[in-house]
Amino acid sequence: MQNWVKIVIGVVLLTGLVVLSFFIPWPQTWSFQAFLEFLGDAEEDWHLWAALTAFGTVGATVVALYLSFDAWRQNKAATARVVSAWITDDYEPRSDGSSYERTIKMHLANESNEPVFSATPNVYIGNGQVPLGPLSAPSPISVIPPRRELVFDISVPLLAHTDSWHPTVSLAFNDPKGRRWRRLPDGTLENVSRKKSRWSDDSATMDERVRGDDTVLNPMFITEIFLEGLEQNEPTFEHMQPVLAESAAEDWAEVNWAELQQEVSGYRPTSMIDYPAPRIARIKLSGDTTLEGRQVQGDGTGIELRDVQFLTLVFETERGWRVFGIGGALRPDRIYFGDSLQDEIRLYS
């Protein structure tokens, strides 16, 4: 029984006893005969019993209303209560015994009998304080079917962050009635229907923990070097080649770098990195200078940017992340890797 219901019942009983003590004199000493006489005196005063009946009716009504409201509230969240998100973080020995291989997977499960929509996961590191976005998952996920679990490997994206111990995940989604919910990393479920997505009022520099480490395992680091190189006077293929993908070298050699410099001028990377496939990273470059340093707040379905270009990077086994192309978004099946996808990603040589 809910604590609120217990309190109401207790108040009703206490009120009844107070009324009894006010209208009917209590015996000085109690005995069986005195108890019978006390009940007889109370029975003769029908006004008193009418008052007690009224108190009981009011109390019962309040309890019934509360139980009805509680049942409605439980039914309202029936679908959302069985939608969950979690991360598994496992270490297994490699086949040659040289080291352990870390495999990190994000699980999104809908155990209800109805689908949920516009699901947006958000991975956290740093004791739940550093949001990294959906990483390998689409954003938003248009639908999570009933009785289904979706699994996304986020091992490669987290290579960019040394402080990636004990990653967690939250999940925002819409139920079939259009209500938006958010499952927090600690398992708490909250209704966020009123918390629409919006841009922050103030600009700020990107949190270094969100940005990641200064290594070739971090696509944001390579992106910054590429954009800084374009800002130099008269960039050339030879100057930019160290950060370019080998599989796209012939295409990059034909680029007019002065024109590219003009086309990309003023575009800055957004904070979240999309990983449409395990060895492909896509960073959105925004040409809207008014949004520089501002962040999306709230738990809505996101805000669409209009003036954007995409920087596509590929992970090369021996060199780390390198820039494959810039412009529109490329599907993973349009990117050529040669036979390098067969090579294992090893952090130790």
N, C-alpha and C positions, 0 to 999 in steps of 0.2 A: 504494500500500500504506500502511496506517495506521502511524503512528510506533510505536504500541504493539506491533504485529506485528514490526516491524523490530527493536525492542529484544529481544523474546523470541528471535528467530532468532539475533541476535548473542550473547546470553547462552549459548544452547545450543552454538554453534560455539566460543566462548571456553572453555566448560567442557570440551568435547572436546579442545581443544588442551592445556589444563592436565593432563588425565588422561593424554594421550599423553606429555607431557614428564615426568610422574611415573613411569610404568611402563617407559618405553623410553628408554634413553640416546640422546641426540642426537649425531650425528657431529661431530667437531671441525671438519672441513672437508667441504664439500658437493661432490659430483661425481655423475655419472650412476650410477656403480657404487655409491657410498655410498648414494644414494637407493633403489636396488633392494634393497640389504642392509637398509636401515631398514624398508622395507615388508615384507620377509621376516620380520624379527624380530617385527614387530607382528602378522603373520598367525599366527605360532606361538602367540601368547598369546591364546587364544580368550576368556579371561575379560575381557580388555581390550575386545575387539570386542563382547562381550555388553553390557558397561557402556555403550559408546558407542551401541549400538543402543537401549538403554533410554533414554539421554538424548535421542536423536533422536525416539523414540516419544513421550516426555513433551512435548517441544517441539512436535511436530506436533499432538498432542492439544490443547495449550493454544491454538495458533494456530487450529485448527479450531473450538474452542469459541468463541473470540473472534469469528471470522468469522460463525459461526452467530448469536451474540448481536447482532452488528452488523446482520446481515440482518434479524433480528426487529425491532430498533429502527427500522431504516429503513422496514420494512413498517408498523410501528405508526403512524408519522407520515406515511404515504403520502398520505392525503387532506389533512392539515393543511399539508403542505409547499407545496401549490399553491393555498392560500387567501391572498389578499393585500389590502392596503388602501393607498391613496395619495390625495393631493390635487393637483389641478391649479389653478393660479392664473394667470389670463390677463387681459390688458388689450387691449381693442379700441376703436378710435375710434367714437364715436356717429355715427349717420347724418347729423346736422347739423354734425358736426365741432367741436362746442363743447368736448368733453372726452373723456377715456378712460372707458370703463366696465369696472369690475373684475368678473370672473366667477370665483367660486371653487366648485369642485365636489369632492365626496368620492366616491371610487370604491371599491367593495367587490366583489372578484372571487373566484369559486370555479371554478377550472379543472380540478377533479377530475371523476370520473365518478359521484360520490355527493354528495348534498346535505349541507350543514352546518346546524346548528340553534342557536337562541338566541344569535344574533350581536349583540354589543354594541359599537358603535364609540365611540371617545372622541377628540375633536378637541383638539389641543394648540396653544398659542401661546407666545410668550415663550421661544424656544429649547427648546421641548419641556417646559417646567416648569409650565405653567398648563393644567390640564385643564378643558375646557368642556362635556364630555358629548357626546351624539350630535347635538345641534343639530337639523337638519332630518330626521334619520333616525329611524324608530321605534325604540323600545328596550324589550324586545329585538326584533330582526327574527326572526320565528319560523323562517324557513327561507331560505337562499340556495340556489337550485336548482343542479344540476350544470351546468357550462359556461355560467354566467351572470355578468353584471356588473351591479351595481346602482349607480345614480348619483344623488346628492342635491346639490342646489344649496344651498350654505351662505353665499352672498354677503350676504344681508340679516342673518342672525344675527351675522356678523362685523363689521357696521357699529358694533356696540356696543363694539368694542375697537380703539382706535387702534394698539396694539402687536400687530397681527395679521399681521406680516410672516412669510412662510415657514411657514404652518400645516402641521402634520403630524397623523397619525391612527394610533391603535392599534385592534386588533380582537380581541375575545375571542369564542370560538365553541365549540360542541360538535361533535365528529365523529360519524359513525354509531354508533360503539362507546360513546358517552357520555363520552369523554375530553374535557376542556376545555383549549383552547389559547389562546394569546395571541400575536398578531403585533405586535411592538413597532414604534414609528415608524421605527427604524433598520433594519427588516427581519428582526430576530432573531425566531425562533420558540421559544416556551417552553411546556412543559406546566404548566398551572396548576390541574390537577384537585383538588389539595389546598388551594388558596387560595380558600376560600369567602368570600362576601360577609358583612361584619359591620360593626357600628357602631364607630366609634372610641371609645376609652375616655374621652378628654378632650374637652371642648368648646373651641371656639376661634371667634374672629370670622372672618367670611367674608373670604377673600383678596380684596383690592381688585382684583387683576388678574382674578380669576374673575368678580367682580361687574360689571366693565366701567366705562365712562366716565359722568360726570354729564352726559348729553345726552339729548335726546328720541329719539335713535337707539338708546337702551338701554332695553328693556322693564323691566329690574330697577329702574332709576332711577325710572321712572314708577310702578312698583308701590310703592316705598317712599314716594313722595309721597302716593299714594292711601291707603295704610294709616295714615300719619301724620295725614292729614286726617280720617280716621274717628275717630281718637283725641281729636280736639278736642271741646270742649264744644258740644253741639247742632250737629253738622254739617248743612249744608243743600245742596240741589241747586246753588244759586248759588255756594256756597263750593267745591264739588267739581267744577263744570262744566269748568274748564280742563284737567283730566286725563281727562275722559270723552269717549268716541267720539261724533262728531256723528251717525253713523248710528243710534245707540242713545239719542239725547237724549230722545226722547219717553218711552221706558221708564224712563230714569233719573229723569225728572221726577215719576214716579208712585211712586218708592221711598219707603218709610218709613225715613228715615235713622237714627232712634233705634233701631229694631229691627235694622237692618243692623249698626249699631255693636255691639250686644250679640251678634249671631250671629258676628261676625268677631273679637270680642275674644279675645286670646290666640293667634291664628293668626299664624304667621310664615312668610315665604317660604323654600323650600329653595333650594339654590345653583344647581341646573341648570335651564335654560330649555328647554322643548320647543317646536319650531316645526313644527306639523302641516301648515302650508302656508306659502308664501313670505312672506305679509304677515299671518300670524297667529302670536301667541306665547301660550304657556300656561305659567303659573307655578303650581306646586303649593304650597299653603299648608298647613302642618302644625299641628294643634292639640295635638300631644304636646309639652309644654314640656320634657320630659326629654331630647328629642332636639335641642334648640336648640344650635347651634354644633357638633354632632357630624357627622362625615362617614362615608360608606360606604367601607369599605376592602375590598381583595380583588378578584378577577376572576370572581366568580360571576355568576349571572343577575340579581342585584339583590335588594333587600328591599322588600316591599310595605308601604306606609303605609296605615293604616286610617282614622284621623281626619283627613281632608283635605278641602279645598275647592280649586277651581281658579279662578284669576284669568285671564280671557281678554282679550288685548289685540289691537288691530288697528293696522296701519300706515297712517296717512293721509299722502298725498303732501306736503301743505303743513304738517302739524303733527307728524309723527313718530308714535311709539307713543302710543295712548290706550286707556283701559280700556273694554272692550265689555260685560263682564258678570262676575259672580262666582257661584259655586255648583258645579254639576256640570260635567263636561268637555263642551264643545260641538264637534260635528263641523264642519269647515270649510264644508260646504254648507248649514249652518244660520245662517250669518253673512251679513248683507246689506252690500254695499259700494256700492250704486248703480252708477255706471259708473266709479268711481275705479280699478278694477283695470286699466283701459286706460292710465292715466297712468304715465309712467316715474318711477322713483325717482332723483332728482337731488340730489347733495350740494352743488351750486353753483347759485345762482340769478342 
